[in-house]
Amino acid sequence: MHGLVMGDLATEVMAGLSDDDARDEVMDLVGPVRGDRPDAFPDVRDPGAIEEVREAFGPFYWLHYQPRDGAIEVRDVGWLH
């Protein structure tokens, strides 16, 4: 399991989601992105991945994230209403 840091904007968006299920769905996408399933997304442990902003999409949401020393920083979260 790799670390997770939520950026300010992502934290605000997550706090603004009124439904616990919505927050859970976003966090369900964080697991594979973070490295729990390296086959699903580029592995954040790849040395060339540092400082590269990436996107990941779920059925109703998306993440902008950035690998940082084997962890990820979630920079932004979007949600379709």
Sequence and secondary structure as in RCSB ss.txt:
>XXXX:A:sequence
MHGLVMGDLATEVMAGLSDDDARDEVMDLVGPVRGDRPDAFPDVRDPGAIEEVREAFGPFYWLHYQPRDGAIEVR
DVGWLH
>XXXX:A:secstr
   EEE HHHHHHHHH   HHHHHHHHHHHHIIIIISTTTS  TT GGGTT  EEEE SSEEEEEEEETTEEEEE
EEEE  
